[in-house]
Amino acid sequence: MAAKALVDKLRADGRDIVDFTIGEPDLNTPDHIVEAAIAALRNGETKYTGSNGTPALRRAIAEKLARDNHLSFAPENVVVGSGGKHIIFHALAVTLNAGDEVIIHAPYWVSYPHMVVVNDGVPVIVQGSEADGFKLTPAALEAAITPRTKWLILNSPNNPTGAVYTAEELAALGAVLQRHPHVWVMSDEIYEHFAYGGARHVSALEAMPGVADRCLIVNGASKGYCMTGFRIGFGAGPVKLINAISKLISQTTTCPSAISQAAAIAAFLGTQEAPREAARVFAARGRLMAELLSRAQGVAVHAPRGAFYLYPSVAGLLGKTTPAGVVLDTDQDVVRYFIEAAGVATLDGSVYGVSPYLRLSFATSEQQIREGCRRIVEACAALS
């Protein structure tokens, strides 16, 4: 969001900026979802709802989980929040005592460690590597668990790398967790609709049913249904945890937007062509961006795996000198060079826990992808 604010400021100052920073689909919200929101307004569905969400939406989410993820949840196992981040924060808030540890695999979504710290927990960062496909291994998980471990946070498809765990990989992690019954699992599956090149999203709980009594599934409407501004996320898990999250929501935001909840029912229960089409669009854009970036000297990029991000290495650019005489020592320097010299906004891997990499979002138009990559290729060629 800070990067987006910078892009907005530069554009306001008259700069022509290609923005590869924001993880937000550029596609419009499907018409039937918009119409459901309008109908809710006209029908007077503009009041408070229950803190855990409307019964109709919680039933719809339970149906969605059974249909898409082969998971059996009752409505009382579901809580609705103002976005997936809202659910993650509240889950940590109601479970962490001072000093409790949360295992987070790097590269990670930037908010995970900060949300742990704000709630008096200790982030335990497990360094990932490209050699492992940027995935947590069972051995690394085993080594990170201590008596103070409260949560393991998993994210597949992953932001920022796009890594997608297979059922076998998740089951292997589940086998480790079976030996440590005090460790809970939070599975962030917000990018579930976006898996490419033969990869398939598998819910963590489907692959490791033995942790059902200590697993929270986090998902929402934002990405797959192009509803980021509607702010609807949900958690599904044990009733005791769900009730605690609901109580805290009642003391913070009271409840999610009633209008957005009505729209989300249409999203989860209506035609599912919109997320399938979005996946096709982003798969093509990801392949295009990867192909174009492969032409940039010093940038090593792989085909997209999932989500809508590429995470290319820029190790080949470090030590090079810009036309202005500045030596690029870090991926942060590369980000600064691209935005200043080429007018292309990217994000450095250091904020995601692993350098020297960049995160580039391909949730933007083909025209912007072509122009931005052209500028990056030229900027790399200008280095000495």
PESULPE-V672741 format. One record per residue. N is the residue number from 1. RES is the residue in one letter. SS is DSSP state (H for helix, E for strand, - for the rest). PHI is phi in radians with two decimals (none if undefined). PSI is psi in whole degrees, 0 to 359 (999 if undefined). Layout:
n=[N/N]
res=[RES/RES]
ss=[SS/SS]
phi=[PHI/PHI]
psi=[PSI/PSI]
This chain:
n=[1/2/3/4/5/6/7/8/9/10/11/12/13/14/15/16/17/18/19/20/21/22/23/24/25/26/27/28/29/30/31/32/33/34/35/36/37/38/39/40/41/42/43/44/45/46/47/48/49/50/51/52/53/54/55/56/57/58/59/60/61/62/63/64/65/66/67/68/69/70/71/72/73/74/75/76/77/78/79/80/81/82/83/84/85/86/87/88/89/90/91/92/93/94/95/96/97/98/99/100/101/102/103/104/105/106/107/108/109/110/111/112/113/114/115/116/117/118/119/120/121/122/123/124/125/126/127/128/129/130/131/132/133/134/135/136/137/138/139/140/141/142/143/144/145/146/147/148/149/150/151/152/153/154/155/156/157/158/159/160/161/162/163/164/165/166/167/168/169/170/171/172/173/174/175/176/177/178/179/180/181/182/183/184/185/186/187/188/189/190/191/192/193/194/195/196/197/198/199/200/201/202/203/204/205/206/207/208/209/210/211/212/213/214/215/216/217/218/219/220/221/222/223/224/225/226/227/228/229/230/231/232/233/234/235/236/237/238/239/240/241/242/243/244/245/246/247/248/249/250/251/252/253/254/255/256/257/258/259/260/261/262/263/264/265/266/267/268/269/270/271/272/273/274/275/276/277/278/279/280/281/282/283/284/285/286/287/288/289/290/291/292/293/294/295/296/297/298/299/300/301/302/303/304/305/306/307/308/309/310/311/312/313/314/315/316/317/318/319/320/321/322/323/324/325/326/327/328/329/330/331/332/333/334/335/336/337/338/339/340/341/342/343/344/345/346/347/348/349/350/351/352/353/354/355/356/357/358/359/360/361/362/363/364/365/366/367/368/369/370/371/372/373/374/375/376/377/378/379/380/381/382/383/384]
res=[M/A/A/K/A/L/V/D/K/L/R/A/D/G/R/D/I/V/D/F/T/I/G/E/P/D/L/N/T/P/D/H/I/V/E/A/A/I/A/A/L/R/N/G/E/T/K/Y/T/G/S/N/G/T/P/A/L/R/R/A/I/A/E/K/L/A/R/D/N/H/L/S/F/A/P/E/N/V/V/V/G/S/G/G/K/H/I/I/F/H/A/L/A/V/T/L/N/A/G/D/E/V/I/I/H/A/P/Y/W/V/S/Y/P/H/M/V/V/V/N/D/G/V/P/V/I/V/Q/G/S/E/A/D/G/F/K/L/T/P/A/A/L/E/A/A/I/T/P/R/T/K/W/L/I/L/N/S/P/N/N/P/T/G/A/V/Y/T/A/E/E/L/A/A/L/G/A/V/L/Q/R/H/P/H/V/W/V/M/S/D/E/I/Y/E/H/F/A/Y/G/G/A/R/H/V/S/A/L/E/A/M/P/G/V/A/D/R/C/L/I/V/N/G/A/S/K/G/Y/C/M/T/G/F/R/I/G/F/G/A/G/P/V/K/L/I/N/A/I/S/K/L/I/S/Q/T/T/T/C/P/S/A/I/S/Q/A/A/A/I/A/A/F/L/G/T/Q/E/A/P/R/E/A/A/R/V/F/A/A/R/G/R/L/M/A/E/L/L/S/R/A/Q/G/V/A/V/H/A/P/R/G/A/F/Y/L/Y/P/S/V/A/G/L/L/G/K/T/T/P/A/G/V/V/L/D/T/D/Q/D/V/V/R/Y/F/I/E/A/A/G/V/A/T/L/D/G/S/V/Y/G/V/S/P/Y/L/R/L/S/F/A/T/S/E/Q/Q/I/R/E/G/C/R/R/I/V/E/A/C/A/A/L/S]
ss=[-/H/H/H/H/H/H/H/H/H/H/H/-/-/-/-/-/E/E/-/-/-/-/-/-/-/-/-/-/-/H/H/H/H/H/H/H/H/H/H/H/H/-/-/-/-/-/-/-/-/-/-/-/-/H/H/H/H/H/H/H/H/H/H/H/H/H/H/H/-/-/-/-/-/H/H/H/E/E/E/E/-/-/H/H/H/H/H/H/H/H/H/H/H/H/-/-/-/-/-/E/E/E/E/E/E/-/-/-/-/H/H/H/H/H/H/H/H/-/-/-/E/E/E/E/E/E/-/-/H/H/H/-/-/-/-/-/H/H/H/H/H/H/H/-/-/-/-/E/E/E/E/E/E/E/-/-/-/-/-/-/-/-/-/-/-/H/H/H/H/H/H/H/H/H/H/H/H/-/-/-/-/-/E/E/E/E/E/-/-/-/-/-/-/E/-/-/-/-/-/-/-/-/H/H/H/H/-/H/H/H/H/H/H/E/E/E/E/E/E/-/-/-/-/-/-/-/H/H/H/-/-/E/E/E/E/-/-/H/H/H/H/H/H/H/H/H/H/H/H/H/H/-/-/-/-/-/H/H/H/H/H/H/H/H/H/H/H/H/-/-/-/H/H/H/H/H/H/H/H/H/H/H/H/H/H/H/H/H/H/H/H/H/-/-/-/-/-/-/E/-/-/-/-/-/E/-/-/E/E/-/-/E/-/H/H/H/-/-/-/E/-/-/-/-/-/E/-/-/-/H/H/H/H/H/H/H/H/H/H/H/H/-/E/E/-/E/E/H/H/H/H/-/-/-/-/E/E/E/E/E/-/-/-/-/H/H/H/H/H/H/H/H/H/H/H/H/H/H/H/H/-/-/-]
phi=[none/-1.13/-1.12/-1.08/-1.09/-1.13/-1.06/-1.06/-1.16/-1.10/-1.15/-1.12/-1.44/1.71/-1.37/-1.59/-2.04/-1.64/-1.82/-1.91/-1.71/-1.51/-1.55/-2.46/-1.01/-1.53/-1.37/-1.32/-1.06/-0.94/-1.01/-1.17/-1.32/-1.05/-1.10/-1.15/-1.15/-1.11/-1.09/-1.10/-1.07/-1.20/-1.52/1.38/-1.44/-2.19/-1.84/-1.02/-2.06/-1.04/-1.08/-1.58/1.81/-1.25/-0.98/-1.12/-1.25/-1.14/-1.15/-1.10/-1.17/-1.05/-1.15/-1.06/-1.13/-1.22/-1.20/-1.61/-2.11/1.02/-2.04/-1.82/-2.24/-1.54/-0.96/-1.24/-1.57/-2.13/-2.24/-1.83/-2.26/-1.52/1.78/-1.10/-1.02/-1.04/-1.18/-1.04/-1.05/-1.20/-1.11/-1.17/-1.10/-1.54/-2.11/-1.52/-1.76/-0.97/1.60/-1.12/-1.82/-2.22/-1.44/-2.28/-1.52/-1.72/-1.25/-2.25/-1.09/-1.02/-1.38/-0.96/-1.07/-1.17/-1.16/-1.13/-1.10/-1.04/-1.72/1.24/-1.59/-2.10/-1.23/-1.87/-1.53/-1.74/-1.25/-1.65/-2.49/-1.11/-1.08/-1.68/1.20/0.98/-2.12/-1.21/-1.70/-1.00/-1.11/-1.17/-1.11/-0.99/-1.20/-1.51/-1.33/-2.29/-1.07/-1.59/-1.17/-1.86/-2.32/-1.98/-1.78/-1.94/-2.49/-2.57/-0.97/-1.67/-1.89/-1.90/-1.50/1.43/-1.05/-2.16/-1.33/-1.44/-1.06/-1.16/-1.15/-1.17/-1.09/-1.15/-1.17/-1.08/-1.12/-1.14/-1.14/-1.07/-1.45/-2.34/-1.18/-1.52/-1.69/-1.59/-2.12/-1.95/-1.89/-1.53/-2.07/-1.11/-1.74/-0.99/-1.36/-2.03/-2.37/-2.19/1.09/1.58/-1.24/-2.40/-1.24/-2.17/-1.13/-0.97/-1.24/-1.11/-1.48/-2.31/-1.08/-1.19/-1.87/-0.99/-1.42/-2.57/-2.24/-2.05/-1.57/-2.02/-2.73/3.09/-1.70/-1.04/-1.47/-1.14/-1.87/0.96/-2.19/-0.99/-1.32/-1.29/1.01/-2.20/-2.27/-2.60/-2.16/-2.29/-3.06/-1.04/-1.01/-1.04/-1.20/-1.06/-1.13/-1.15/-1.09/-1.07/-1.08/-1.18/-1.04/-1.11/-1.78/-2.02/-1.78/1.27/-2.97/-1.26/-1.05/-1.11/-1.16/-1.12/-1.13/-1.09/-1.14/-1.16/-1.04/-1.10/-1.15/-1.32/-1.79/-1.44/-0.98/-1.77/-1.20/-1.05/-1.14/-1.15/-1.18/-1.05/-1.11/-1.13/-1.09/-1.25/-1.06/-1.16/-1.17/-1.11/-1.10/-1.10/-1.08/-1.09/-1.14/-1.21/-1.19/-1.11/-1.45/-1.44/-1.10/1.57/-1.93/-1.95/-2.26/-1.93/-1.06/-1.13/-1.86/-2.90/1.00/-2.39/-2.35/-1.93/-2.30/-1.33/-1.38/-2.05/-1.00/-1.24/-1.70/-1.24/1.60/-1.47/-1.99/-1.37/-0.99/-1.50/1.56/-1.65/-1.51/-1.49/-1.73/-2.41/-1.17/-1.13/-1.12/-1.13/-1.01/-1.11/-1.12/-1.11/-1.36/-1.37/-1.62/-2.04/1.21/-2.11/-1.67/-2.28/-2.18/-1.44/-1.17/-1.06/-1.28/-1.76/1.73/-2.46/-2.10/-1.67/-2.33/-2.17/-1.85/-2.16/-1.59/-1.81/-1.48/-2.51/-1.26/-1.05/-1.05/-1.17/-1.10/-1.11/-1.20/-1.11/-1.17/-1.03/-1.17/-1.12/-1.03/-1.17/-1.14/-1.17/-1.16/-1.43/-1.35/-2.25]
psi=[326/321/319/319/321/316/316/320/315/320/322/331/2/4/143/105/130/123/112/24/321/133/68/124/139/359/152/153/133/146/318/334/318/316/325/322/318/318/321/319/313/332/4/19/63/22/177/150/180/151/333/4/166/149/323/318/321/324/320/320/319/320/318/317/323/317/312/330/359/39/139/107/143/161/328/349/7/137/139/137/179/66/159/323/322/316/316/312/314/325/319/320/323/356/336/129/162/127/351/145/145/121/126/124/133/140/143/159/134/334/336/303/322/320/326/313/317/330/26/13/177/113/129/103/122/115/124/171/155/331/331/14/21/41/147/131/155/320/318/322/313/317/335/341/134/174/341/357/127/317/151/128/122/149/107/129/149/140/113/353/339/4/140/119/140/167/321/320/319/320/323/322/322/325/323/316/332/331/355/76/353/355/124/159/126/116/108/110/31/336/25/330/351/90/133/166/37/350/152/133/132/127/140/320/330/323/337/67/343/349/19/328/1/40/135/120/128/130/189/187/349/307/303/329/10/51/37/319/347/335/63/118/171/158/144/127/196/144/320/317/316/318/322/318/317/319/318/321/323/338/358/285/1/304/163/166/128/320/316/325/320/320/322/328/315/324/310/329/345/193/139/19/328/309/328/318/320/320/320/317/312/329/316/319/321/317/320/312/318/318/317/319/334/344/350/123/128/359/126/117/146/159/151/143/315/181/211/52/149/150/68/149/138/25/328/351/343/138/350/162/136/164/337/1/13/131/132/107/334/169/335/323/322/316/315/319/316/320/326/318/331/348/34/124/124/181/141/148/339/326/345/1/355/123/165/104/165/149/127/129/131/23/51/178/157/322/315/323/314/315/315/317/323/318/320/316/317/321/321/321/336/351/153/999]
